[in-house]
Amino acid sequence: MAINIKIPTGQSRLDISHNFNLTKTTVLKPLILLSSFLFLCALAHASNPLFYYSLAEVAIDQGQYETADSLLEIAYRIDPRSEEVIVERLNVLYYLQDDARLISFAEDVLSKGIVIQEVYIMLAHSYLATGDAKRAKEILTEGLQQSDEPGPLYFEFYRIALKEENGTEAMQYLHRVEAETNDPDLLFQIAMEYARLQDNVMLEMTLRRVLALDPKFSQALIWLGDFYYNNKEFYKAIKELEHLLGNSQDATMISMRQLLLSYYFTQQFEQVLEMSDYFPLESMDSVQKRMFFFAAYKAQKFPEAIEYGEILLAEKENMEPDRLQELYEMMAVSEIQLHNYKQANEYFLAINDERFLLPHLNIIPFIVGETGDVSLFHSLLDYADSTHADTLSCTLKALLAYNYAKVDSLELSKKYISEVDLKLCMDNYPIVLLSYAKLKTGISDDSVYAFLEMRPNKEMTSAQWLGQYYADIEDIEKAENYFSQALEQDSTNLDLYLNVAQFYNEHKLFEQEIATLEQGVQFFPENADLLNWLGYSLTEHNIHLEEAQIMLEKAVELAPDNIYIWDSLGWVYYKLGLYQKALNAMRLLIDADVDDSVICYHLGVIYWKNGMIDKAKELLQRSIDENNNEEAVGKARDALEQLK
């Protein structure tokens, strides 16, 4: 058993850490109001030790220790074997630092044959305080003979050895205490001694023992978390300190901050944000605000990032210049993610150190395109010219030429085209930008074609690029001309066939679409996508259905898990009047529970032709509800109307 010594307000404890637990009945522990006190007096009998013990408790709560001692002395005379009274009087005499009276009282208790471990410990402490280490040891030895729990007594032997500056003997006793106890409180005290002795190995081991016995021992969790944190073992620190989240009343601000930083250092940004409840905004310092801002940004919680960022910007006068530039940069990116392009542009424009803009050269043209504000280009161009960054300058002039051409400011576009030194700018990106600007400002196709041929990397042929340009501006004749050239020049480019076929499809040039796909199939006869596209297109136009069937059956063999190819095959079977085969082909789609208006329409009419009217109505209605293809939805309505 161990002692729980209470510390009065304003009085420091002696250099002894008897921080033990004492199991006892607590009576009238809170401060008693006068009415309650008088009621207690009326009920109590003068010969009852509990009466004086209770009065002593009131006196202790009020800091009247001499009075408490007098009352406890009376209670002891009435009942000299009351463990509660004995231990409480030892506490009071300890607070009064009256070793003489404590020794006299404790010796009297022992003379009566009363065996209480706390008596031996407190008596030994007082003898040691008066310089009689020999008698202290005798008392403890006597206590060992009477006690079934020797750990606390050996701990006092350890303290005596320390007092006598006998380090070897002290450590022997400390190790013995540890070996002979499973009391978490005593083990925690031992851990604190190892901490004081800077024995990190034993500190960690002992704290782990404490937590093995009591996993919710908050002080051990705090100390072990602190130990790991200071050793930069952040994952281990998190494991211990996380237990405090469920018992925040036991946590300290230091331990919560260590947990927060451990999450941050291990880049667990979601967990950082989850700790915001423990760090009210009004009590955060600038470092913590920035930490939560950065965590929100990294966790892609952009609304929260902007919220914290705006708070930081309100204090920007106290911010280091580089920190402020970085803040603007991250705020701009956050606004882009939320599609607030105007606000993103304003944050970028607030940056006066272009080094923070350069990493975003891939984003800035998009922002300029969305806002129409070319100020960022001009700012970067001034920086490039001042630092003689010729390649950057060339790219920015190309971007300005492109953007002015895009908004039909053709004279400005021509100005920047003329300023570009192509010797410093021979890269795909600026050449493509300038090609667009040249075409918009009236430069001939042949000249631009020759210019495009200067690209170091021609993954897309110049003819295809020009075809796409004219397709975008709806000049169908020129687009078709250049796409035809592109197919002649690059006949083994699968993507080119798909892109050109898509162009013809969008402009309802069916014959050219079919011809392009047929040409593609000649070069790529085993490509399931080309076979499916061609087969479905033929089916939709009700031509060459038998050929379409062969193509789609082959496509299914090549890509048996592709539900869209199965849909095409089912549809050609339907068009051929093979209704049962059509339904069988749609089994994969039925099981997949697809949400496509076209497929649902196909399924609906196939069910209809197979006599499954209820299922037909269900799928036709679903096609209408999905509403992701206008033509299919219209056909589904017509079919449903017929079924009604």
HELIX and SHEET records of a PDB file:
HELIX    1   1 LEU A   34  LEU A   43  1                                  10    
HELIX    2   2 PRO A   49  ASP A   61  1                                  13    
HELIX    3   3 TYR A   65  ILE A   78  1                                  14    
HELIX    4   4 GLU A   83  TYR A   95  1                                  13    
HELIX    5   5 ASP A   99  SER A  111  1                                  13    
HELIX    6   6 GLN A  117  ALA A  129  1                                  13    
HELIX    7   7 ALA A  133  GLN A  146  1                                  14    
HELIX    8   8 GLY A  151  LYS A  163  1                                  13    
HELIX    9   9 GLY A  167  GLU A  180  1                                  14    
HELIX   10  10 PRO A  184  ARG A  196  1                                  13    
HELIX   11  11 ASN A  200  LEU A  213  1                                  14    
HELIX   12  12 SER A  218  ASN A  230  1                                  13    
HELIX   13  13 PHE A  234  LEU A  241  1                                   8    
HELIX   14  14 GLU A  242  ASN A  247  5                                   6    
HELIX   15  15 MET A  253  PHE A  265  1                                  13    
HELIX   16  16 PHE A  269  GLU A  274  1                                   6    
HELIX   17  17 MET A  275  TYR A  278  5                                   4    
HELIX   18  18 LEU A  281  SER A  283  5                                   3    
HELIX   19  19 SER A  286  LYS A  298  1                                  13    
HELIX   20  20 PHE A  302  LEU A  313  1                                  12    
HELIX   21  21 LYS A  316  ASN A  318  5                                   3    
HELIX   22  22 PRO A  321  GLN A  337  1                                  17    
HELIX   23  23 TYR A  341  ALA A  350  1                                  10    
HELIX   24  24 GLU A  354  PHE A  356  5                                   3    
HELIX   25  25 LEU A  358  HIS A  360  5                                   3    
HELIX   26  26 ILE A  364  THR A  371  1                                   8    
HELIX   27  27 SER A  375  SER A  386  1                                  12    
HELIX   28  28 ASP A  390  LYS A  406  1                                  17    
HELIX   29  29 LEU A  410  GLU A  419  1                                  10    
HELIX   30  30 LEU A  422  LEU A  424  5                                   3    
HELIX   31  31 ASN A  428  LYS A  440  1                                  13    
HELIX   32  32 ASP A  445  LEU A  452  1                                   8    
HELIX   33  33 SER A  462  ASP A  472  1                                  11    
HELIX   34  34 ILE A  476  GLN A  489  1                                  14    
HELIX   35  35 LEU A  494  GLU A  506  1                                  13    
HELIX   36  36 PHE A  510  PHE A  523  1                                  14    
HELIX   37  37 ALA A  528  GLU A  540  1                                  13    
HELIX   38  38 LEU A  545  LEU A  558  1                                  14    
HELIX   39  39 ILE A  563  LYS A  575  1                                  13    
HELIX   40  40 TYR A  579  ALA A  585  1                                   7    
HELIX   41  41 ARG A  587  ALA A  592  1                                   6    
HELIX   42  42 SER A  597  LYS A  609  1                                  13    
HELIX   43  43 ILE A  613  GLU A  626  1                                  14    
HELIX   44  44 GLU A  630  LEU A  643  1                                  14    
END                                                                             
